[in-house]
Amino acid sequence: WETCWFKVELSIPLAWAGREVHFVWESDGEGMVWRDAQPVQGLTKEGEKTSYILTRSLEESEPHSLTLYVELACNGLFGAGKGSMIAPPDPDRRVTLSRAELVVFNRDVYELLVDLEILLDMAQLLGEENQRSFQALYTANQMVNVCDVTDPSTFPAARELAAAIFSQGNGESQHTIHAMGHCHIDSAWLWPYEETIRKCARSWVTVVHLMEHNPELTFACSQLGLIPVLWQAQQFEWVRSSYPGLYARIQDFVAKGQFIPVGGTWVEMDGNLPSGEAMVRQFLQGQRFFQEQFGRICSEFWLPDTFGYSAQLPQLMRGCGIQRFLTQKLSWNLVNSFPHHTFFWEGIDGSQVLTHFPPGDSYGMHGRVEEMLKTVKNNKDKGRVNHSAFLFGFGDGGGGPTQKMLDRMKRMSNTDGLPRVQISTPDQLFSVLEKESSQLCTWVGELFLELHNGTYTTQAQIKKGNRECERILHDVEVLSTLAVAQDSRFQYPASQLQWLWRLLLLNQFHDVLPGSCIQLVVEDALQYYTEIRRAGAQLQEEAVQSLCRDLLQAKVQSTPSTLMLNTLSWERTEVISRPGPDGTETLALVTVPSMGYALVQEPLVPPQPVAVRKQEDGSITMENGIIAVCLDSMGRLTSLQLLDSGRSSVPDGCYANQFALFDDVPLYWDAWDVMDYHLETRKPVTMLLKPLEITLAGGLRGSVRFSLQVGKSSTLTQEISLDAMCPYLRFLTQVEWKEAHKFLKVEFPVQVRSTNATYEIQFGHLQRPTHWNTSWDWARFEPWAHKWLDLSEHGFGVALLNDCKYGASAHRNILSLSL
């Protein structure tokens, strides 16, 4: 992930006067051309960017000798994987420079070749039933007959034949394609955050260079939020500080309406796993940036490449000033083809947004005839709307659009037999779709991607860090707000909180939080979580010191006491652990008001203490007057009773808290996917290392512990505890994981019958079927949830809660959590 620099000294022959001269550079690594201390051209072989135009017509007054610098990265467009794109980076990878030349570019030959390419594609793809295919074929044949490759004077006549075909216009009813330049850049994926900075610069300087010679080109640029080092934010701000000349050029084209920032969020975040508050902050930070930099907020949410979309997003979008949404990822569905390309998407509260999927099912088109025809043929809302998006350009550092893409589309702008093609903007597209929207269908609920469902579980430390840091920032804000309300001298830590939020939001990028990134990115992400924990703890301490200053100015109290804070919005009575007089931890039952604090001196006495009893067969029972449980020697629940109802939750002959191991060998995307056939490989974990034993004998808390061997080399230790006055059983699980291509889950069969289970999502919940009646049902064999999953029938139910997991499912009567 380092770069090397080449100094290139050029001397253009005097004999090339009047000719177009290019500097050609072909290498395995991505590069950037610098001239006069400014970046001028990105170089990426996979993105068809292998030359820099020195002059379009060499004049005598132009310099014939000059010096360029080329910065060459030791990675290709898709990282540096060894043998496979998604393999770990190869530390011994070699990058080869294969060409470094000065050449004369023959523009006339190039234009002739583009003409022929379009005509031949029309001849091949329009079909024998379409007379235009024959007209294109015969015109191409005439061009070959007219053109003498050794005599350039014959080229204009050949080009006139092509122009005659391209100038034959369309009828009024022809479908219109809105073409927009695009260059989706993952903020981190197969490369670290640091490399993304260079990818942005290479791509954006290439786009700006293209705009200077193509004033019609528009470029939709998302991914505004990136933190290249811990203290900086915003890709645009980074470009402004490190590439001031490039930034000034970008600002000029933003003002002209060609370089169009889109998105509305800080980064293109994962669409499922961030909390509701984190999603609001994505929009808040993104929209604030738009307002500050461009004087307006964004009206389109642009998220083309994340792994599904929460049913809460329409409400969040509308609340943040956005009524339009563009993506295409559901075209990756493995089982069901999504039935629409343009529709209204309705969230859990009834909020609706106009949604468009480019019918070409890609955000990296090349402007080919085949892609235009696919866009029209594939459109599933024909008759309802007659306009669609076409995003063209190489992504992930490939430099976005090319001159050839633009030249292809110029020839197709209004050519009979092909759809109309116009260079457009997101606003122009959605404005015309809004006018045509009266007949559009409505999709209610989540947009579930039937692929990449392993990303709800991959990289457990990232998932844990995300949930913990979301909670930490919530608590800091609650306590700091209370401190300000009580003491006007307290300085609310707004700038520190914004910095910490931006770190967390960066890690919610759609290849980081899901875990579908290289190990180097994981290490960066974990470092950011560590920083949030450290700084968050310090801010929390400062808020508490201000909020409770009088209470903390100690030793006034004759009786030892403990200050307890509750940052949740309901009163809580719980057993807590606090330091005793001799420094050892002691338990206490306390009540703390909603969003408040209490000074606990004398703990409460529970109406019924926890009773723990070991039975002759090695099983252990625990009871607290609310629930009673029985665990066998392997820690499995054989009985879970709600005492008031007298009803048992575990079916006879079944075990809850049953760990199960599955084979995990997906078709390709190793860190992303888990396939439905993994369910056929279930093996209960039954190798006992340490049998169930009592660790706390009751009173305020009863607890037991056991250990299992998982697979060949992994171990699992679990402590199960029951507190006084508590209606739930707590499982503290630690796994030392050393397995490859295995998937560990824990299952809870329950004596509840319902055709739907309820899953917590952002600021709400969602019901999904517990049966697999249809292909849409069974394709959701591995869905996601936030903090809880519930299966209930009238008057009774069981919920499974977690503090750091997202993969969860309910099939028939079995609740399962993916570990």
C-alpha positions in Angstrom: 0.0 0.0 0.0 2.9 2.3 -0.8 3.6 4.3 -3.9 6.8 5.0 -5.9 7.5 8.0 -8.1 8.9 8.1 -11.6 10.4 11.2 -13.2 9.6 11.3 -16.9 11.4 13.7 -19.2 9.8 14.2 -22.6 10.9 15.6 -25.8 8.3 15.8 -28.6 9.8 15.7 -32.2 9.4 18.9 -34.2 8.0 16.8 -37.0 4.9 16.2 -35.0 3.7 19.7 -35.5 -0.1 19.9 -35.7 -0.6 16.4 -34.4 -2.3 15.1 -31.3 0.3 13.8 -28.9 -0.3 11.4 -26.0 1.9 10.1 -23.2 1.1 6.4 -22.9 1.6 4.6 -19.6 0.6 1.0 -18.9 1.3 -0.7 -15.6 -0.3 -3.2 -13.3 -0.6 -0.6 -10.6 -2.9 2.5 -10.4 -1.1 5.7 -11.1 -1.4 9.5 -11.2 0.3 11.9 -13.6 1.6 15.2 -12.1 2.5 18.3 -14.1 3.7 21.6 -12.7 3.1 20.2 -9.2 -0.6 19.5 -9.9 -2.3 16.2 -10.5 -3.6 16.1 -14.1 -4.6 12.5 -14.9 -5.4 9.2 -13.2 -3.9 6.0 -14.8 -5.7 2.7 -14.4 -5.4 -0.1 -17.0 -8.6 -1.8 -15.8 -10.4 1.6 -16.2 -9.1 2.2 -19.7 -7.1 5.1 -18.5 -3.6 4.5 -20.0 -2.7 7.8 -21.6 -2.4 11.5 -20.8 -3.1 14.0 -23.6 -0.1 16.4 -23.9 -1.6 18.4 -26.7 -4.6 18.1 -29.1 -2.7 19.9 -31.9 1.0 20.6 -31.3 1.7 24.3 -31.9 5.2 25.8 -32.4 4.6 28.0 -29.3 3.9 25.0 -27.1 6.7 23.5 -25.0 8.3 20.5 -26.8 10.3 19.4 -23.8 8.7 18.9 -20.4 9.0 16.9 -17.2 6.1 14.9 -15.7 6.0 12.8 -12.6 4.0 9.6 -12.2 3.0 8.3 -8.8 2.5 4.5 -9.1 0.7 2.5 -6.4 1.6 -1.1 -5.7 -2.0 -2.3 -6.1 -4.4 -2.7 -8.9 -8.0 -1.5 -9.3 -9.3 -4.2 -6.9 -6.5 -4.3 -4.4 -3.6 -6.8 -4.3 -5.2 -10.2 -3.6 -3.1 -13.2 -4.2 -4.6 -15.3 -6.9 -8.1 -14.0 -6.4 -9.7 -10.6 -6.1 -11.1 -11.5 -2.6 -8.0 -13.3 -1.4 -5.8 -11.7 1.3 -3.3 -9.1 -0.1 -0.1 -10.5 -1.4 2.9 -8.9 0.5 5.3 -10.0 -2.3 3.2 -8.7 -5.2 5.2 -7.2 -8.0 4.0 -4.4 -10.2 5.2 -4.2 -13.8 5.5 -1.1 -16.0 5.0 -2.5 -19.5 4.8 0.7 -21.6 6.0 4.3 -21.3 5.8 6.0 -24.7 5.2 9.2 -26.6 2.7 8.5 -29.4 0.8 10.4 -32.1 -3.0 9.8 -31.7 -5.0 9.6 -34.9 -8.3 11.2 -34.0 -9.9 10.5 -37.4 -9.2 6.7 -37.1 -10.6 6.7 -33.6 -13.8 8.4 -34.6 -14.2 6.0 -37.6 -13.7 3.0 -35.3 -16.4 4.2 -32.8 -18.8 4.7 -35.8 -18.2 1.1 -36.9 -18.5 -0.2 -33.4 -22.0 1.3 -32.9 -23.2 0.2 -36.3 -22.0 -3.4 -35.9 -23.6 -3.6 -32.4 -26.9 -2.4 -33.9 -26.6 -4.9 -36.7 -26.0 -7.8 -34.2 -28.3 -6.8 -31.4 -31.4 -5.3 -32.9 -32.5 -8.6 -34.4 -33.5 -9.9 -37.8 -37.1 -8.6 -37.4 -35.8 -5.0 -37.1 -35.0 -3.4 -40.4 -32.6 -1.0 -38.6 -30.2 -3.9 -38.0 -30.0 -4.4 -41.8 -29.6 -0.7 -42.4 -26.7 -0.6 -39.9 -25.1 -3.7 -41.4 -25.2 -2.4 -45.0 -24.0 1.0 -43.9 -21.0 -0.6 -42.2 -20.3 -2.6 -45.3 -20.4 0.5 -47.5 -18.0 2.3 -45.1 -15.5 -0.6 -45.5 -15.8 -0.4 -49.2 -15.4 3.4 -49.3 -12.5 3.6 -46.8 -8.9 3.0 -47.9 -6.9 2.6 -44.7 -3.8 3.9 -46.5 -5.5 7.1 -47.7 -6.9 9.3 -44.9 -8.7 11.5 -47.4 -11.3 8.6 -47.8 -12.2 8.7 -44.1 -14.7 11.7 -44.2 -16.8 10.0 -46.8 -17.0 6.8 -44.7 -18.0 8.9 -41.6 -20.7 10.7 -43.6 -22.4 7.3 -44.3 -22.4 6.6 -40.5 -23.7 10.1 -39.7 -26.6 9.6 -42.0 -27.8 6.6 -40.0 -27.2 8.3 -36.6 -29.1 11.4 -37.7 -32.3 9.5 -38.5 -34.3 10.4 -35.4 -36.7 8.6 -33.0 -40.4 8.8 -32.6 -42.0 10.7 -29.7 -42.8 7.4 -27.8 -39.2 6.2 -27.6 -37.8 5.4 -24.2 -35.4 8.0 -22.8 -32.3 7.0 -21.0 -30.8 9.6 -18.6 -27.0 9.0 -18.7 -24.9 10.2 -15.8 -21.2 9.8 -15.3 -20.4 7.8 -12.1 -17.5 6.4 -10.2 -18.5 4.5 -7.1 -15.5 4.3 -4.7 -15.6 2.1 -1.7 -14.2 4.0 1.2 -12.4 0.8 2.3 -12.7 -2.8 1.0 -9.9 -4.7 -0.7 -7.7 -1.7 0.2 -7.3 0.4 3.4 -8.8 3.8 4.1 -5.5 5.5 3.2 -5.5 4.1 -0.4 -9.1 5.4 -1.0 -7.7 9.0 -0.7 -5.5 8.4 -3.7 -8.3 6.6 -5.5 -10.5 9.6 -5.1 -7.8 12.0 -6.4 -7.0 9.8 -9.4 -10.7 9.5 -10.4 -11.8 13.0 -9.7 -8.9 14.7 -11.6 -9.6 12.4 -14.5 -13.3 13.4 -14.5 -12.5 17.1 -14.3 -10.0 16.8 -17.2 -12.8 15.1 -19.2 -15.3 17.9 -18.3 -12.9 20.6 -19.6 -13.3 19.1 -23.1 -16.9 17.9 -22.8 -19.1 20.6 -21.3 -22.1 18.4 -21.6 -20.7 15.7 -19.2 -22.4 15.4 -15.8 -20.9 13.4 -13.0 -22.8 12.2 -9.9 -20.4 11.9 -7.0 -21.4 10.2 -3.8 -19.2 9.1 -0.9 -18.6 12.6 0.6 -17.5 11.3 4.0 -14.1 9.8 4.5 -11.6 10.2 7.4 -8.1 9.5 6.0 -6.5 10.0 9.3 -8.1 10.1 12.7 -8.7 13.9 12.8 -9.8 14.7 9.3 -13.2 14.4 7.7 -14.8 14.6 4.2 -13.3 13.5 1.0 -13.8 17.0 -0.4 -12.1 18.7 2.6 -9.2 16.3 2.2 -8.9 17.1 -1.5 -9.1 20.8 -0.6 -6.2 20.6 1.9 -4.0 18.1 0.0 -4.9 18.9 -3.6 -6.0 22.6 -3.5 -5.7 23.0 -7.3 -7.9 20.0 -8.0 -10.4 21.2 -5.4 -10.7 24.6 -7.0 -11.4 23.0 -10.3 -14.0 20.7 -8.8 -15.7 23.7 -7.2 -15.9 25.4 -10.6 -17.7 22.4 -12.1 -20.0 22.1 -9.1 -21.0 25.7 -9.7 -21.6 24.9 -13.4 -23.9 21.9 -12.5 -21.6 19.3 -14.1 -19.9 17.8 -11.0 -23.0 16.9 -8.9 -22.5 15.7 -5.3 -25.3 13.2 -4.4 -26.0 10.9 -1.5 -27.3 12.7 1.5 -25.3 10.7 4.0 -21.8 10.9 5.5 -20.7 7.6 3.8 -22.6 4.9 1.8 -23.4 3.0 5.0 -24.7 -0.5 5.5 -28.5 -0.4 5.1 -29.3 -2.9 7.9 -27.0 -2.9 10.9 -26.5 0.7 12.0 -28.9 1.8 14.8 -31.7 4.3 14.1 -29.8 7.1 15.8 -26.6 6.3 13.8 -28.6 6.4 10.5 -30.1 9.8 11.5 -26.5 11.0 12.1 -25.4 9.7 8.7 -28.1 12.0 7.2 -27.4 14.8 9.6 -23.7 14.9 8.9 -24.1 14.4 5.1 -26.9 17.0 4.7 -25.0 19.5 6.9 -22.0 19.1 4.6 -24.2 19.7 1.5 -25.7 22.8 3.1 -22.3 24.3 4.2 -20.4 23.5 0.9 -23.1 23.9 -1.7 -25.9 25.9 -0.1 -28.5 23.2 -0.4 -29.4 19.8 1.0 -29.6 16.7 -1.1 -33.0 15.6 -2.3 -31.8 12.1 -3.5 -30.5 9.3 -1.3 -27.9 7.5 -3.3 -26.9 4.0 -2.0 -26.2 1.7 -4.9 -24.0 -1.0 -3.3 -25.1 -2.0 0.2 -26.5 -5.4 1.3 -30.2 -4.7 1.8 -32.3 -1.8 3.0 -34.1 -1.5 6.3 -37.9 -0.9 6.2 -37.2 2.2 8.4 -35.2 4.1 5.8 -38.2 5.8 4.0 -39.3 7.5 7.3 -35.7 8.5 8.0 -35.2 9.9 4.5 -38.4 11.9 4.6 -37.4 13.3 8.0 -34.1 14.4 6.6 -35.6 16.2 3.6 -35.1 13.4 1.0 -38.0 12.1 -1.1 -36.0 10.2 -3.8 -33.9 7.0 -3.6 -31.6 5.3 -6.1 -30.0 1.9 -5.8 -29.5 -1.3 -7.9 -28.2 -3.9 -5.4 -31.3 -6.0 -5.4 -30.5 -7.0 -9.0 -28.0 -9.3 -7.2 -30.8 -11.4 -5.6 -29.9 -15.0 -5.8 -33.5 -16.4 -5.7 -36.2 -13.9 -6.6 -36.2 -11.2 -9.3 -37.4 -8.0 -7.8 -40.6 -7.0 -9.6 -40.0 -3.3 -10.2 -37.4 -0.7 -11.3 -39.4 2.4 -10.5 -41.9 2.4 -7.6 -42.9 4.0 -4.4 -41.2 2.4 -1.3 -43.2 2.6 1.9 -41.7 2.3 5.3 -43.1 1.0 8.6 -44.9 4.3 9.4 -46.4 4.8 5.9 -43.7 7.2 4.7 -43.1 6.9 1.0 -40.1 7.7 -1.3 -39.9 7.5 -5.1 -37.4 4.8 -5.8 -35.5 4.0 -8.9 -33.3 1.0 -9.8 -31.4 1.6 -13.1 -32.9 -1.2 -15.3 -29.4 -2.0 -16.7 -28.7 -3.5 -13.2 -25.4 -1.8 -12.9 -23.8 1.5 -11.8 -20.7 1.0 -14.0 -22.0 1.0 -17.6 -19.7 1.6 -20.6 -22.1 3.3 -23.0 -22.5 0.3 -25.3 -25.5 -0.4 -27.6 -26.0 -3.7 -25.7 -26.4 -1.9 -22.4 -28.9 0.6 -23.8 -31.0 -2.2 -25.2 -30.9 -4.1 -22.0 -31.9 -1.0 -20.1 -35.1 -0.8 -22.2 -35.9 -4.5 -22.4 -35.2 -5.2 -18.7 -37.4 -2.3 -17.4 -40.2 -3.9 -15.4 -42.3 -0.8 -15.3 -42.8 -0.3 -19.1 -46.0 1.6 -19.7 -46.0 3.2 -16.3 -42.8 5.3 -16.9 -40.8 6.0 -20.0 -37.5 7.2 -18.5 -34.6 5.5 -16.7 -31.1 6.0 -15.3 -27.9 4.9 -16.9 -24.8 5.3 -14.7 -21.6 5.0 -16.7 -18.0 4.9 -15.7 -15.3 2.7 -14.1 -15.6 2.7 -10.3 -13.3 2.0 -7.3 -10.5 4.2 -8.6 -11.0 3.4 -12.3 -11.5 7.1 -13.0 -15.2 7.1 -13.9 -16.3 7.9 -17.5 -14.0 7.8 -20.6 -14.0 9.8 -23.8 -15.1 6.7 -25.7 -18.2 6.2 -23.5 -19.2 9.8 -24.3 -18.5 9.5 -28.0 -20.6 6.3 -28.2 -23.6 8.0 -26.5 -23.3 11.1 -28.7 -24.0 8.8 -31.7 -27.0 7.3 -29.9 -28.6 10.5 -28.6 -31.5 10.3 -31.1 -31.0 7.4 -33.5 -33.9 5.4 -34.8 -34.0 1.9 -33.5 -32.2 2.8 -30.2 -33.6 4.5 -27.1 -33.1 8.2 -26.8 -29.9 8.9 -24.8 -29.4 12.2 -23.1 -26.7 13.3 -20.6 -28.7 14.2 -17.6 -28.7 14.8 -13.8 -30.4 13.0 -10.9 -32.7 15.9 -10.5 -33.8 15.9 -14.1 -34.4 12.1 -14.0 -36.5 12.1 -10.8 -38.4 15.2 -11.8 -39.7 13.5 -14.9 -40.4 10.3 -13.0 -42.4 12.3 -10.5 -44.5 13.6 -13.4 -45.1 10.0 -14.6 -45.7 8.5 -11.2 -49.5 8.2 -11.1 -49.5 4.6 -12.2 -46.5 3.4 -10.2 -46.8 0.4 -7.8 -45.9 0.5 -4.1 -43.6 -1.9 -2.2 -44.2 -2.0 1.5 -41.5 -3.1 4.0 -37.8 -4.0 3.8 -35.8 -4.4 0.6 -34.1 -7.6 1.6 -31.1 -8.7 -0.4 -31.1 -12.4 -1.1 -27.3 -12.6 -0.9 -24.4 -11.7 1.4 -26.4 -12.7 4.6 -23.2 -13.8 6.3 -22.3 -10.1 6.7 -24.6 -9.9 9.6 -22.2 -12.1 11.6 -18.7 -11.9 9.9 -16.0 -10.1 12.0 -17.6 -10.4 15.5 -15.3 -7.8 17.0 -16.5 -5.1 14.5 -20.1 -5.9 15.3 -19.4 -5.7 19.0 -17.5 -2.5 18.7 -20.3 -0.9 16.7 -23.0 -1.7 19.2 -20.9 -0.7 22.2 -19.9 2.6 20.6 -23.4 3.5 19.6 -24.4 3.0 23.3 -21.4 5.0 24.6 -22.2 8.0 22.4 -25.9 7.8 23.4 -24.9 7.8 27.1 -22.4 10.7 26.7 -25.0 12.8 25.0 -27.7 12.1 27.6 -25.4 12.8 30.5 -23.9 15.9 28.9 -27.4 17.3 28.1 -28.5 16.8 31.7 -25.3 18.4 32.9 -25.9 21.5 30.7 -29.5 21.7 32.0 -28.3 21.7 35.6 -25.2 23.8 35.3 -24.9 26.5 32.6 -21.1 26.6 33.2 -20.8 23.1 31.8 -19.5 23.2 28.2 -21.4 20.7 26.0 -18.7 18.7 24.1 -20.2 19.3 20.7 -17.0 19.3 18.6 -15.6 16.2 20.4 -18.9 14.4 19.9 -19.0 15.3 16.2 -15.5 13.9 15.8 -16.4 10.6 17.6 -19.7 10.3 15.6 -17.8 10.7 12.4 -15.4 8.0 13.3 -18.3 5.7 14.1 -20.1 6.6 10.9 -17.0 5.9 8.8 -16.8 2.4 10.3 -20.5 1.9 9.3 -19.4 2.0 5.6 -21.0 -0.9 3.7 -17.8 -3.0 3.5 -16.5 -2.3 7.0 -19.3 -2.9 9.5 -20.5 -5.9 7.5 -16.9 -7.3 7.7 -16.4 -7.8 3.9 -13.0 -6.1 3.9 -9.4 -7.1 4.2 -7.7 -7.5 7.6 -5.9 -4.2 7.4 -9.2 -2.4 7.3 -10.5 -4.5 10.3 -7.4 -3.3 12.3 -8.1 0.3 11.4 -11.8 -0.1 12.4 -10.9 -1.7 15.7 -8.5 1.1 16.4 -11.3 3.7 15.8 -13.6 1.8 18.2 -10.8 1.9 20.8 -10.5 5.6 20.4 -14.3 6.1 20.7 -14.3 4.0 23.9 -11.4 6.0 25.4 -12.6 9.4 24.5 -16.3 8.5 25.3 -15.4 7.3 28.8 -13.5 10.6 29.4 -16.5 12.7 28.2 -18.9 10.6 30.3 -16.7 11.1 33.4 -16.6 14.9 32.9 -20.4 15.0 32.5 -21.0 12.9 35.6 -18.6 15.1 37.6 -20.5 18.2 36.6 -24.0 16.6 37.0 -23.4 15.1 40.4 -20.7 17.4 41.8 -22.4 17.9 45.1 -23.1 14.2 45.6 -19.5 13.3 44.7 -17.9 15.8 47.1 -17.6 13.0 49.5 -17.0 11.8 52.8 -19.8 14.1 54.0 -21.9 11.0 54.1 -21.6 8.9 57.2 -23.1 5.9 55.4 -21.2 4.4 52.4 -23.2 5.0 49.2 -23.0 4.4 45.5 -24.1 6.8 42.7 -26.2 5.0 40.1 -27.1 6.6 36.7 -29.8 5.4 34.3 -29.6 6.7 30.7 -32.6 4.8 29.5 -36.1 6.2 29.3 -37.8 4.0 31.9 -37.3 3.3 35.6 -35.1 0.3 36.2 -34.9 -2.1 39.2 -31.9 -4.3 38.7 -29.1 -6.2 40.5 -25.9 -4.4 40.1 -22.3 -5.1 41.1 -20.5 -2.4 43.2 -17.2 -2.2 45.1 -17.5 -3.1 48.7 -15.7 -1.6 51.7 -12.8 -4.0 51.3 -12.5 -3.5 47.6 -14.3 -6.7 46.6 -17.4 -6.6 44.3 -20.7 -6.9 46.0 -24.2 -7.2 44.6 -27.1 -4.8 45.4 -30.7 -4.5 44.2 -31.4 -0.9 43.2 -34.0 1.3 41.6 -33.0 4.2 39.4 -35.4 6.6 37.8 -35.8 7.2 34.1 -33.0 9.3 32.6 -31.8 10.1 36.0 -29.6 9.0 39.0 -30.0 7.8 42.5 -27.6 7.7 45.5 -27.9 4.2 46.8 -27.1 3.7 50.5 -29.3 0.8 51.6 -30.0 -1.7 48.8 -33.5 -3.1 48.3 -34.4 -6.5 49.7 -36.0 -8.7 47.0 -39.4 -10.1 47.8 -38.1 -13.5 46.9 -34.3 -14.4 46.6 -32.9 -16.6 43.9 -32.8 -20.3 44.8 -30.3 -22.5 43.1 -30.4 -26.3 43.6 -28.3 -29.1 42.1 -30.3 -32.3 41.3 -29.1 -35.9 41.6 -28.8 -36.3 37.8 -26.3 -33.3 37.6 -28.9 -30.9 36.4 -29.4 -27.5 38.2 -32.6 -25.5 38.8 -32.8 -21.8 39.4 -36.0 -19.9 40.5 -36.7 -16.2 41.5 -40.5 -16.2 41.9 -41.0 -14.9 38.4 -39.4 -17.6 36.3 -38.0 -21.1 37.0 -35.4 -22.9 34.9 -33.8 -26.3 34.7 -30.4 -26.8 33.0 -28.8 -30.2 32.2 -25.1 -30.9 32.7 -24.3 -29.5 29.2 -25.9 -26.1 30.0 -29.0 -26.8 27.9 -32.4 -25.5 29.0 -34.8 -28.4 29.5 -37.4 -26.2 31.2 -38.2 -22.5 31.3 -41.4 -21.6 33.1 -43.2 -18.3 33.6 -44.5 -19.1 37.1 -47.6 -16.8 37.1 -48.9 -18.6 34.0 -47.6 -22.0 34.9 -46.7 -22.4 31.3 -43.4 -24.0 30.1 -41.6 -22.3 27.2 -39.4 -25.3 26.1 -41.3 -28.1 24.3 -41.0 -31.6 25.8 -37.9 -33.5 24.6 -36.3 -30.4 23.2 -33.2 -28.4 24.4 -32.9 -24.6 24.4 -29.5 -22.9 24.5 -28.4 -25.7 22.1 -25.2 -24.7 20.2 -25.0 -26.0 16.7 -22.2 -26.0 14.1 -22.8 -25.8 10.4 -20.5 -26.1 7.4 -20.0 -22.7 5.8 -18.7 -23.1 2.2 -20.4 -20.5 0.0 -20.3 -20.4 -3.8 -17.9 -17.5 -4.0 -18.1 -14.5 -1.6 -16.4 -16.1 1.4 -16.7 -13.4 4.0 -20.1 -12.2 2.6 -22.2 -15.3 2.0 -23.9 -18.2 3.8 -25.9 -20.4 1.5 -29.2 -22.1 2.3 -27.6 -25.5 1.9 -25.5 -24.9 5.1 -28.7 -25.7 7.0 -28.4 -29.3 5.8 -25.1 -29.7 7.7 -26.3 -29.0 11.2 -24.3 -30.8 14.0 -25.2 -30.2 17.7 -22.3 -29.2 19.9 -22.1 -31.9 22.5 -18.4 -32.3 23.5 -18.3 -31.4 27.1 -15.1 -30.0 28.6 -16.3 -28.9 32.0 -19.8 -29.9 33.2 -22.3 -27.5 34.6 -21.4 -26.2 38.1 -22.8 -23.6 40.4 -20.8 -20.3 40.6 -23.2 -18.2 42.7 -25.5 -20.1 45.0 -28.4 -17.6 45.0 -29.8 -14.7 47.0 -29.6 -11.6 44.7 -28.1 -13.7 41.9 -27.7 -17.3 41.0 -25.3 -18.4 38.3 -23.8 -21.6 36.7 -21.0 -22.2 34.3 -19.9 -24.9 31.8 -17.4 -25.3 28.9 -17.8 -27.1 25.5 -15.4 -28.0 22.7 -16.7 -26.6 19.4 -15.4 -28.2 16.2 -11.8 -29.4 16.1 -10.0 -26.6 18.0 -12.4 -24.1 19.5 -13.7 -23.8 23.0 -16.9 -22.2 24.4 -17.5 -21.1 28.0 -20.8 -19.8 29.1 -22.1 -18.4 32.4 -25.9 -18.4 32.9 -27.3 -16.2 35.6 -30.7 -15.3 37.1 -31.2 -12.2 39.2 -33.8 -11.4 41.8 -36.9 -9.7 40.4 -35.7 -10.3 36.9 -38.0 -11.8 34.2 -35.2 -13.1 32.0 -32.2 -15.4 32.0 -28.8 -14.0 31.1 -26.2 -15.9 29.0 -22.6 -14.6 29.0 -20.8 -16.5 26.2 -17.1 -16.5 25.4 -15.8 -18.4 22.4 -12.2 -18.9 21.4 -12.7 -19.4 17.7 -10.2 -21.3 15.6 -12.4 -22.9 13.0 -12.4 -22.2 9.2 -15.5 -22.4 7.0 -17.8 -23.2 10.0 -20.8 -21.3 11.3 -21.8 -21.4 15.0 -25.3 -20.7 16.1 -27.3 -21.1 19.3 -30.9 -22.3 19.1 -34.0 -21.9 21.4 -37.0 -24.1 20.5 -40.0 -22.6 22.2 -43.6 -23.7 22.9 -45.2 -20.9 20.9 -47.0 -21.1 17.7 -47.1 -18.1 15.3 -46.8 -17.6 11.6 -44.8 -14.5 12.2 -41.9 -13.5 14.4 -41.0 -9.9 15.3 -37.5 -8.5 14.8 -36.3 -5.2 16.2 -35.0 -2.7 13.6 -34.1 1.0 13.7 -36.8 2.9 15.8 -39.3 0.1 15.4 -39.9 -3.6 14.6 -40.7 -5.8 11.6 -42.6 -9.0 11.2 -41.3 -11.8 9.1 -42.9 -15.2 8.4 -41.7 -18.3 10.4 -42.6 -20.5 7.5 -41.1 -21.0 4.0 -44.3 -21.1 2.0 -42.9 -19.1 -0.9 -39.5 -18.5 -2.5 -39.6 -15.0 -1.0 -40.0 -16.6 2.5 -37.3 -19.2 2.3 -34.8 -16.8 0.6 -34.8 -15.1 4.0 -33.4 -18.2 5.8 -30.8 -15.9 7.5 -32.2 -12.5 8.3 -31.1 -9.8 10.7 -32.3 -8.1 13.8 -30.9 -5.5 16.2 -31.3 -6.1 20.0 -34.2 -8.6 20.1 -36.2 -11.2 18.3 -39.7 -12.2 19.6 -42.0 -15.1 18.9 -45.5 -14.6 20.5 -49.0 -15.8 20.3 -52.0 -14.4 22.1 -51.1 -13.9 25.8 -47.7 -15.5 25.7 -44.3 -15.2 24.0 -40.6 -15.6 24.3 -37.9 -13.1 23.3 -34.2 -13.6 22.5 -32.1 -10.5 23.3 -28.5 -9.8 22.5 -25.9 -7.0 23.1 -23.6 -7.4 20.0 -25.2 -9.7 17.4 -27.2 -9.1 14.2 -27.8 -12.5 12.5 -31.0 -13.9 13.9 -33.8 -16.1 12.7 -37.1 -17.7 13.6 -38.1 -20.8 11.7 -41.2 -22.6 12.8 -40.8 -22.5 16.6 -37.0 -22.2 16.8 -35.4 -18.9 17.6 -31.7 -18.9 16.5 -28.9 -16.4 17.1 -25.8 -16.5 14.8 -22.6 -16.2 16.8 
